[in-house]
């Protein structure tokens, strides 16, 4: 287990496994993998899907407010979001949004193509398909969906896929609509772009079966390969993202939201495991001090603005706050909170030493407090707070700090947190400090956290409760008939692990295999091997490695039709020498995708040995060897081969040219 010393942040695969005992900590991780589906239209309207814009034709301002549930209760997440007093602006473009997205008209019927793709994915994941699809509303309270809920439907349950010698349980697969893209979030104003809103995606939920960060990364990649195997999902930045649910023994489920790259998950899980263990250590320390219940946490807060009127600590001066407002163009009623500028000190009785308790590598509990203040009180200036256990060091710091201690009646067992900004926001911040310490008496709070590039996380919001879903009365249920499911099952490609086993047996490297499955090349490999009789190794290396360079040059490789690839390998079968000029032929095919590859090969004079080629090779050897006279025999041979094959590649086999050169150069090289 960990000591109180920080684990180095720049961890590697080797150090991560030795710096922390995941089994002893009881690490458990589950995934929610989100994958956009490749459809022409959105899920519940007929707006085009995948049409992104950077401009807008109009905007809508909305506010969220909590309402009582049928049980007469408020959702904790709704109350938290209401405390932020956010102004929410949605940017609209007429090309990709309609009144449905703004909750001004009811939903259309469920996109049938999206449902078919979701069923395909469920079958690939070994799920049982539901008999009837029921649309539900899932609360989405961060403003990213204007309705305040996401329409979602369970399509498959109880799936299992092979994973590292055992099985990974797929709890469920749901079909749902995507949310908005965030443009900016400053103070009390958050701005969203609606072009992505309503695009269909599936959410694949796993059981908490994963036990190490390495397993988490591998599971994300595996599910991604399953999703991409059909070729019916979107690829590229933002098309796939993961929520990673982490817990340790004694802790609670914490959701790391929106992990866009599988490689990031490994460090994020490692860091979250450390964080939860240390929060449990803090809980034990609070209990040792007699603070065992939330009610045991008491605070007092004071307006101490006058103490810092002329402070060298510039952030706490009114004019610095005004400068920030002017520079960033923050407006009353939009980005700015209510009330005059205020500096507020929060006294924490009996909590001395706990603010600096280590949490994540390089961070302390002060960062936990700052996250709540930044999100809920919307005090997002940097730094978010100052505190008594790391007070800034400047010339008058001790004098000002002593005045602060006297004003707040702070004793040696107490701690102090100082925040500043609009008065009403500083009061909210003081209450959030109390709430976060109250949560600390119970260990690890249920939270959604946002990933940071360095592998650490920051607070995003309170984790929604279990009762966030309820039936959508605007959408009728839809029966899934067995005939429809079987029609979708018949053309499914082999599962990734089946392809991986077959390709690996042929000696194909794992990186090439995964690229083929991830980028759709495996479909072409199977096509030309099964229908065209192509050599498996050749096909894998062509589609999995050699075409990468041509794509990087901007050639339209993806415009080449399946029939053209079959014809390409038919030509290679009848004239094997053309294989040596395959890149040249593919390049020409990309430029003329409708022309028969045989005609293109003829236009390049491929497959036909030119008259007098032997004499020209002999002459080349006799006249050009002096250009490399100081090299070793093998170097001379390679030099001459390069000169000869520049003209003869795809027309005369390299083996024949090499034998002729060896004979001319006097034997083995």
SULSULQUI-V113260 format. One record per pair of residues at least 24 apart in sequence whose C-alpha atoms are under 7 Angstrom apart, sorted by the first residue. I is the first residue (numbers start at 1). J is the second residue. D is the distance in whole Angstrom. If there is no record, write none. Layout:
# SULSULQUI-V113260
i = {I & I}
j = {J & J}
d = {D & D}
This chain:
# SULSULQUI-V113260
i = {6 & 6 & 7 & 8 & 9 & 22 & 25 & 25 & 26 & 26 & 27 & 27 & 27 & 27 & 27 & 28 & 28 & 28 & 28 & 28 & 28 & 28 & 29 & 29 & 29 & 29 & 29 & 29 & 29 & 29 & 30 & 30 & 30 & 30 & 30 & 30 & 30 & 30 & 31 & 31 & 31 & 31 & 31 & 31 & 32 & 32 & 32 & 32 & 32 & 32 & 32 & 33 & 33 & 33 & 33 & 33 & 33 & 34 & 34 & 34 & 34 & 34 & 34 & 34 & 35 & 35 & 35 & 35 & 35 & 35 & 36 & 36 & 36 & 36 & 36 & 36 & 36 & 37 & 37 & 37 & 37 & 37 & 37 & 38 & 38 & 38 & 39 & 39 & 42 & 42 & 42 & 43 & 43 & 43 & 43 & 43 & 43 & 43 & 44 & 44 & 44 & 44 & 44 & 44 & 45 & 45 & 45 & 47 & 47 & 48 & 49 & 50 & 51 & 51 & 52 & 53 & 56 & 56 & 56 & 57 & 57 & 57 & 58 & 58 & 58 & 59 & 59 & 59 & 59 & 60 & 60 & 60 & 61 & 61 & 61 & 61 & 62 & 62 & 62 & 63 & 63 & 77 & 77 & 77 & 78 & 80 & 81 & 81 & 83 & 84 & 84 & 84 & 84 & 85 & 86 & 86 & 86 & 87 & 87 & 87 & 87 & 88 & 88 & 88 & 88 & 89 & 89 & 89 & 90 & 90 & 90 & 90 & 91 & 91 & 91 & 92 & 92 & 96 & 97 & 97 & 102 & 102 & 103 & 103 & 106 & 107 & 114 & 117 & 118 & 118 & 119 & 120 & 120 & 121 & 122 & 122 & 123 & 124 & 124 & 125 & 125 & 125 & 126 & 126 & 126 & 127 & 127 & 127 & 127 & 127 & 128 & 128 & 128 & 128 & 129 & 129 & 129 & 130 & 130 & 131 & 131 & 132 & 132 & 132 & 132 & 133 & 133 & 133 & 134 & 134 & 135 & 135 & 135 & 135 & 136 & 136 & 136 & 136 & 137 & 137 & 137 & 137 & 138 & 138 & 138 & 139 & 139 & 144 & 144 & 144 & 145 & 145 & 150 & 151 & 151 & 152 & 152 & 168 & 169 & 169 & 170 & 170 & 170 & 171 & 171 & 171 & 172 & 172 & 173 & 173 & 173 & 173 & 174 & 174 & 174 & 175 & 175 & 175 & 176 & 176 & 176 & 177 & 186 & 187 & 187 & 187 & 187 & 187 & 188 & 188 & 188 & 188 & 188 & 189 & 189 & 213 & 213 & 213 & 213 & 214 & 216 & 216 & 217 & 217 & 217 & 217 & 220 & 221 & 225 & 225 & 225 & 226 & 226 & 228 & 228 & 229 & 229 & 229 & 229 & 230 & 230 & 231 & 248 & 248 & 251 & 251 & 251 & 252 & 252 & 252 & 253 & 254 & 254 & 254 & 255 & 255 & 255 & 256 & 256 & 256 & 256 & 257 & 257 & 257 & 257 & 259 & 264 & 267 & 268 & 268 & 271 & 271 & 271 & 274 & 275 & 275 & 276 & 278 & 278 & 279 & 279 & 279 & 280 & 280 & 283 & 283 & 283 & 283 & 286 & 291 & 292 & 293 & 294 & 294 & 294 & 297 & 297 & 297 & 298 & 298 & 298 & 299 & 299 & 299 & 299 & 299 & 300 & 300 & 301 & 301 & 301 & 301 & 301 & 302 & 302 & 302 & 302 & 303 & 303 & 303 & 303 & 304 & 304 & 304 & 305 & 305 & 305 & 316 & 316 & 337 & 337 & 337 & 338 & 338 & 338 & 339 & 339 & 339 & 340 & 340 & 341 & 341 & 341 & 342 & 342 & 342 & 342 & 343 & 343 & 343 & 344 & 344 & 344 & 344 & 345 & 345 & 345 & 345 & 346 & 346 & 346 & 346 & 347 & 347 & 347 & 347 & 347 & 347 & 348 & 348 & 348 & 349 & 349 & 349 & 350 & 350 & 351 & 351 & 351 & 352 & 352 & 352 & 353 & 355 & 356 & 360 & 369 & 369 & 371 & 371 & 372 & 372 & 373 & 373 & 375 & 377 & 377 & 377 & 379 & 384 & 385 & 385 & 385 & 386 & 386 & 386 & 387 & 387 & 387 & 388 & 388 & 388 & 506 & 508 & 512 & 512 & 515 & 516 & 528 & 532 & 532 & 532 & 534 & 555 & 556 & 557 & 559 & 559 & 560 & 560 & 560 & 564 & 564 & 567 & 568 & 571 & 575 & 577 & 577 & 577 & 577 & 577 & 578 & 578 & 578 & 578 & 579 & 580 & 580 & 581 & 581 & 606 & 606 & 607 & 607 & 608 & 609 & 609 & 617 & 618 & 621 & 633 & 634}
j = {361 & 362 & 361 & 361 & 361 & 212 & 248 & 249 & 248 & 249 & 211 & 247 & 248 & 249 & 273 & 208 & 209 & 210 & 211 & 246 & 247 & 248 & 208 & 209 & 210 & 211 & 244 & 245 & 246 & 247 & 206 & 207 & 208 & 209 & 210 & 244 & 245 & 246 & 205 & 206 & 242 & 243 & 244 & 245 & 203 & 204 & 205 & 206 & 242 & 243 & 244 & 203 & 204 & 205 & 241 & 242 & 243 & 201 & 202 & 203 & 204 & 240 & 241 & 242 & 201 & 202 & 203 & 239 & 240 & 241 & 200 & 201 & 202 & 233 & 234 & 239 & 240 & 114 & 200 & 201 & 232 & 233 & 234 & 232 & 233 & 234 & 113 & 114 & 198 & 199 & 200 & 110 & 111 & 114 & 177 & 198 & 199 & 200 & 107 & 108 & 109 & 110 & 111 & 198 & 100 & 107 & 108 & 96 & 97 & 96 & 199 & 196 & 96 & 195 & 195 & 195 & 91 & 92 & 93 & 92 & 93 & 94 & 91 & 92 & 93 & 89 & 90 & 91 & 92 & 89 & 90 & 91 & 87 & 88 & 89 & 90 & 87 & 88 & 89 & 87 & 88 & 462 & 463 & 464 & 141 & 376 & 141 & 142 & 376 & 188 & 376 & 377 & 378 & 188 & 188 & 189 & 190 & 188 & 189 & 190 & 334 & 143 & 189 & 190 & 191 & 190 & 191 & 192 & 191 & 192 & 193 & 194 & 192 & 193 & 194 & 193 & 194 & 195 & 194 & 195 & 146 & 147 & 146 & 147 & 474 & 474 & 200 & 232 & 175 & 202 & 155 & 488 & 489 & 227 & 156 & 173 & 489 & 226 & 495 & 159 & 160 & 161 & 159 & 160 & 161 & 156 & 157 & 158 & 159 & 160 & 156 & 157 & 158 & 159 & 155 & 156 & 157 & 155 & 156 & 479 & 480 & 477 & 478 & 479 & 480 & 477 & 478 & 479 & 477 & 478 & 471 & 472 & 475 & 477 & 469 & 470 & 471 & 472 & 469 & 470 & 471 & 472 & 468 & 469 & 470 & 468 & 469 & 179 & 180 & 192 & 179 & 180 & 177 & 176 & 177 & 176 & 177 & 209 & 206 & 207 & 205 & 206 & 207 & 205 & 206 & 207 & 204 & 205 & 202 & 203 & 204 & 205 & 202 & 203 & 204 & 201 & 202 & 203 & 200 & 201 & 202 & 201 & 335 & 335 & 336 & 378 & 379 & 380 & 334 & 335 & 336 & 337 & 378 & 334 & 335 & 265 & 266 & 269 & 270 & 266 & 265 & 266 & 262 & 263 & 265 & 266 & 262 & 262 & 496 & 517 & 518 & 495 & 496 & 517 & 518 & 493 & 496 & 517 & 520 & 492 & 493 & 520 & 273 & 276 & 276 & 443 & 444 & 444 & 445 & 446 & 446 & 446 & 447 & 448 & 447 & 448 & 449 & 448 & 449 & 450 & 451 & 448 & 449 & 450 & 451 & 451 & 455 & 455 & 455 & 456 & 360 & 455 & 456 & 360 & 359 & 360 & 444 & 358 & 359 & 359 & 443 & 444 & 443 & 444 & 440 & 441 & 442 & 443 & 441 & 441 & 441 & 441 & 438 & 439 & 441 & 434 & 437 & 438 & 348 & 349 & 434 & 346 & 347 & 348 & 349 & 434 & 346 & 347 & 344 & 345 & 346 & 347 & 430 & 344 & 345 & 346 & 408 & 342 & 343 & 344 & 345 & 343 & 344 & 345 & 342 & 343 & 344 & 343 & 420 & 422 & 424 & 425 & 422 & 423 & 424 & 422 & 423 & 424 & 422 & 423 & 421 & 422 & 423 & 420 & 421 & 422 & 423 & 419 & 420 & 421 & 418 & 419 & 420 & 426 & 416 & 417 & 418 & 419 & 416 & 417 & 418 & 430 & 408 & 410 & 414 & 415 & 416 & 417 & 414 & 415 & 416 & 413 & 414 & 415 & 413 & 414 & 413 & 414 & 415 & 413 & 414 & 415 & 389 & 389 & 389 & 456 & 433 & 436 & 458 & 459 & 432 & 459 & 429 & 432 & 460 & 425 & 428 & 429 & 421 & 419 & 417 & 418 & 419 & 417 & 418 & 419 & 416 & 417 & 418 & 415 & 416 & 417 & 537 & 537 & 544 & 545 & 544 & 544 & 566 & 566 & 569 & 570 & 569 & 590 & 590 & 590 & 590 & 593 & 589 & 590 & 593 & 596 & 597 & 597 & 597 & 598 & 607 & 607 & 650 & 651 & 652 & 653 & 606 & 607 & 650 & 651 & 650 & 649 & 650 & 649 & 650 & 650 & 651 & 650 & 651 & 651 & 651 & 652 & 644 & 664 & 661 & 669 & 669}
d = {5 & 6 & 6 & 6 & 6 & 6 & 6 & 6 & 5 & 5 & 6 & 6 & 4 & 7 & 7 & 6 & 7 & 6 & 5 & 6 & 5 & 6 & 5 & 6 & 5 & 6 & 7 & 5 & 5 & 7 & 5 & 5 & 4 & 6 & 6 & 6 & 5 & 7 & 6 & 5 & 7 & 6 & 5 & 6 & 6 & 5 & 4 & 7 & 6 & 5 & 6 & 5 & 5 & 7 & 6 & 5 & 6 & 7 & 6 & 5 & 7 & 6 & 5 & 6 & 5 & 5 & 7 & 6 & 5 & 7 & 6 & 4 & 7 & 6 & 6 & 5 & 6 & 7 & 6 & 5 & 6 & 4 & 6 & 5 & 5 & 5 & 7 & 6 & 5 & 5 & 6 & 6 & 5 & 7 & 6 & 6 & 6 & 5 & 5 & 5 & 6 & 5 & 6 & 7 & 7 & 6 & 5 & 5 & 6 & 6 & 6 & 7 & 7 & 7 & 6 & 7 & 6 & 5 & 5 & 6 & 5 & 7 & 6 & 5 & 7 & 7 & 5 & 5 & 6 & 6 & 5 & 7 & 7 & 6 & 5 & 7 & 6 & 5 & 6 & 6 & 6 & 6 & 7 & 6 & 6 & 7 & 7 & 7 & 6 & 7 & 5 & 6 & 6 & 6 & 5 & 6 & 7 & 6 & 5 & 6 & 6 & 7 & 6 & 5 & 6 & 6 & 5 & 6 & 6 & 5 & 6 & 7 & 6 & 5 & 6 & 7 & 6 & 6 & 7 & 7 & 6 & 7 & 7 & 6 & 7 & 7 & 7 & 7 & 6 & 7 & 7 & 6 & 7 & 6 & 6 & 7 & 7 & 7 & 7 & 6 & 6 & 6 & 5 & 5 & 7 & 5 & 5 & 5 & 4 & 7 & 5 & 5 & 6 & 7 & 6 & 4 & 7 & 6 & 6 & 6 & 5 & 6 & 5 & 4 & 6 & 6 & 5 & 6 & 5 & 7 & 6 & 6 & 6 & 7 & 6 & 6 & 4 & 5 & 5 & 5 & 6 & 6 & 6 & 4 & 7 & 5 & 6 & 6 & 5 & 7 & 6 & 6 & 6 & 6 & 6 & 4 & 7 & 7 & 6 & 5 & 6 & 4 & 6 & 6 & 5 & 6 & 6 & 5 & 7 & 6 & 5 & 6 & 5 & 5 & 7 & 6 & 5 & 7 & 6 & 6 & 6 & 6 & 6 & 5 & 6 & 5 & 6 & 6 & 6 & 4 & 6 & 7 & 6 & 6 & 5 & 7 & 4 & 6 & 6 & 6 & 7 & 7 & 5 & 6 & 6 & 6 & 6 & 7 & 6 & 6 & 5 & 7 & 6 & 7 & 6 & 7 & 7 & 6 & 7 & 7 & 6 & 6 & 7 & 7 & 6 & 7 & 5 & 6 & 7 & 6 & 6 & 6 & 5 & 6 & 6 & 5 & 6 & 6 & 5 & 6 & 6 & 6 & 6 & 5 & 7 & 7 & 7 & 5 & 5 & 6 & 6 & 7 & 6 & 6 & 5 & 5 & 6 & 7 & 5 & 7 & 6 & 6 & 5 & 7 & 6 & 5 & 6 & 5 & 6 & 7 & 6 & 6 & 4 & 7 & 6 & 7 & 7 & 6 & 7 & 7 & 7 & 7 & 6 & 5 & 7 & 6 & 6 & 5 & 7 & 5 & 4 & 6 & 7 & 6 & 5 & 7 & 7 & 7 & 6 & 5 & 7 & 5 & 6 & 6 & 6 & 5 & 7 & 7 & 7 & 5 & 7 & 6 & 6 & 7 & 6 & 5 & 5 & 6 & 6 & 6 & 5 & 5 & 6 & 6 & 6 & 6 & 5 & 6 & 4 & 7 & 6 & 5 & 6 & 6 & 7 & 6 & 4 & 7 & 5 & 5 & 6 & 6 & 7 & 7 & 7 & 6 & 5 & 7 & 5 & 5 & 6 & 7 & 5 & 7 & 5 & 5 & 6 & 5 & 6 & 5 & 5 & 5 & 7 & 7 & 6 & 7 & 6 & 7 & 6 & 5 & 6 & 6 & 5 & 6 & 7 & 5 & 5 & 5 & 7 & 7 & 7 & 6 & 5 & 6 & 5 & 7 & 6 & 4 & 6 & 6 & 5 & 7 & 6 & 7 & 5 & 7 & 6 & 5 & 6 & 6 & 7 & 7 & 6 & 6 & 5 & 5 & 7 & 6 & 7 & 6 & 5 & 7 & 7 & 7 & 6 & 7 & 6 & 6 & 5 & 6 & 6 & 5 & 6 & 6 & 4 & 7 & 7 & 6 & 5 & 6 & 5 & 5 & 5 & 6 & 5 & 5 & 5 & 5 & 6 & 7 & 7 & 5 & 5}
